Amino acid sequence: MKKIIIMFFFVSIIVGTKAQNEQPNYFLIVSDTIVEFNSSGGDRILSVRTNAPSWQLSGKFFWCTKARSDTLIELDCKVNLANDRSDEFYVIAGNLSQKVVVIQKALTSLEKGSWKRAINEVMCNVTSKYENGKYKGEIFQKKERDENRIMTFNFRNGLGVYVYVDRDSYWGEFEYGDSQGKGMFIIGKEGEYSLPYCYDCRYYSGNWVSDMKNGTGRCYDKTGKMIYSGIFNNEKPSDKYPQKCDNIFKFECIEYPNMEKYLGETKNGKREGLGILFFENGDAWYGDWKEDKKNGKGINLFYGGGIKSGKWRDNTLIE
């Protein structure tokens, strides 16, 4: 009888210990575990789902603040001008934890806007001036007789650049004063401006008809990321806008050790599409690029006022 009592007591201890070691079956889901900000900073909201009685945050930021409600985390990121930076914090619920990494990129050369000064230098000694801007490039001269006078009219015709008084600019083909053919429009004025009917688009490269975006074209945001590639009809995108685009094509400003700058389209990091090469002495070349070389129509715009258009193949003028 004594042996039976002892065995019963031993089994009771095992059962009791197992009950004490059992943990609730919690889950924890955070909507984003890697959060990326561009250089301008901003706000992001993360959602948290868990069946734990409560959850908390662990970790401190020096450049990004965070707040929480019952199911949300709000991140407020400051502007970053200098270097790439990253930080992390943890979401903890019961015996579970989830790490969240926050990454922010520094201002790129495109965002810093050093190219604006280069455009100003190119537009010294222009071909013609107007009320709302100035032009440097090819012209078509037309003469008309009015009674005893002969009047001369100069039309923007061929390749050139028109810079508006608000610092926006059009680089490309003209026909009798209108943007007509292939061209690139760049928003140069400060602030949250974008091209008509294309929210967030600060750089456009593509076809034009009668001063309007018509035909195929590409839109890029202020960071140079492509946000639309498709057809335009009288300024308006014909397809869904914006689109989720790959990172093959970008709009960049590349600064070289010899003080030259490139402003325009790139493909996989190489100059491709429409773009401008600025030289240290104030000259510039605008035109078509392929595989990092001048390929297609282009024009030299000289600081002293001269111009020279032609056709290039692999960086060589062929006609």
C-alpha positions, 0 to 999 in steps of 0.5 A, spaced: 500 500 500 505 504 501 508 503 494 502 505 491 501 511 494 508 514 493 508 512 485 501 516 485 505 522 488 510 522 483 505 522 477 502 528 480 508 532 480 510 530 473 503 533 471 503 539 475 510 541 472 508 540 465 502 545 466 506 550 469 511 550 463 506 550 458 506 557 454 500 561 450 500 560 443 502 567 441 503 570 434 506 577 432 505 580 425 508 586 423 506 589 416 513 591 414 520 589 417 524 593 412 522 600 411 526 605 406 525 613 406 528 617 400 532 623 402 526 628 403 524 623 409 517 623 411 512 618 415 510 611 414 505 607 418 506 600 420 500 595 422 501 590 428 497 584 429 498 579 435 493 575 440 498 577 446 495 581 451 499 587 449 505 589 445 511 594 446 517 597 442 524 596 444 530 601 441 531 608 440 532 613 434 536 619 433 534 621 427 527 618 426 521 618 432 516 613 433 509 613 436 504 607 437 497 606 438 493 599 439 495 596 432 499 601 429 506 604 429 507 611 426 515 613 423 517 620 422 523 621 419 527 627 418 530 630 412 537 627 410 542 631 406 549 627 407 550 620 408 546 613 407 543 611 414 540 605 418 537 603 424 533 598 427 528 597 433 524 591 436 516 589 436 515 585 442 509 581 444 509 575 449 515 571 448 515 573 441 519 579 437 520 582 430 526 586 428 524 592 424 530 595 420 529 603 417 533 605 411 534 612 409 538 614 403 542 621 402 540 626 397 543 624 390 546 629 385 540 629 382 536 632 388 542 636 390 541 640 384 548 642 382 546 641 374 541 647 375 548 652 375 550 648 369 544 650 365 545 657 367 552 657 364 550 654 358 544 659 357 549 665 357 550 668 350 543 665 347 540 665 340 534 669 342 530 672 348 523 672 349 518 675 355 517 668 358 524 665 357 530 664 352 533 660 347 539 657 344 539 652 338 537 652 331 533 657 328 529 658 321 529 665 318 523 667 314 523 674 311 516 678 309 515 684 306 510 689 309 509 695 305 516 699 304 520 694 310 522 687 310 521 684 316 525 678 319 522 672 323 526 667 327 523 661 329 526 655 333 527 650 328 531 644 329 535 642 335 535 646 341 534 648 349 528 653 351 529 655 358 523 659 362 523 664 367 521 660 372 527 655 371 523 649 367 527 647 361 525 643 354 531 640 351 530 637 344 526 638 337 522 644 335 518 646 329 516 653 327 517 655 335 513 649 337 516 643 341 515 637 336 519 631 335 523 628 341 525 632 347 526 632 354 522 637 359 525 638 366 522 642 372 527 646 375 523 651 379 523 649 387 517 646 390 512 640 389 511 641 382 510 636 377 508 636 369 500 637 367 496 631 368 502 627 371 503 627 378 510 627 381 513 627 374 519 632 374 522 629 368 519 627 362 523 624 356 519 622 349 515 625 344 512 632 343 506 634 338 505 642 338 508 643 345 504 637 348 506 630 350 504 626 345 506 619 343 511 614 347 514 617 353 517 616 360 516 620 367 520 620 372 519 623 380 524 627 383 528 622 385 529 620 378 525 613 379 521 612 373 513 612 374 510 611 368 512 608 361 507 608 355 503 613 351 501 620 352 495 623 348 494 631 348 498 631 355 495 625 358 497 618 360 493 613 356 495 608 360 494 607 368 498 612 372 502 612 376 505 605 374 509 600 378 516 600 374 522 596 374 529 600 376 532 599 369 531 606 367 532 612 371 533 619 370 540 621 374 545 626 375 552 623 374 558 627 376 565 625 374 572 627 376 574 631 371 568 636 373 563 634 367 556 632 369 551 628 365 543 629 366 538 625 363 536 618 362 540 611 364 539 604 363 542 599 368 547 605 370 549 607 363 547 613 359 541 611 354 536 615 352 536 623 352 541 626 356 545 632 356 553 632 358 555 639 361 563 641 360 567 645 365 568 651 361 560 652 360 559 648 353 554 642 353 552 637 348 545 634 348 542 628 344 541 621 344 545 616 348 546 608 347 550 604 351 554 610 355 556 613 348 553 619 343 549 615 338 544 619 334 542 626 333 545 631 337 547 638 338 553 642 341 551 648 345 557 653 346 558 657 352 560 663 347 554 662 343 555 658 337 552 651 336 553 645 332 548 640 330 549 633 327 549 625 328 553 621 332 555 614 332 559 611 338 561 618 340 564 620 333 560 625 329 558 622 322 554 627 319 
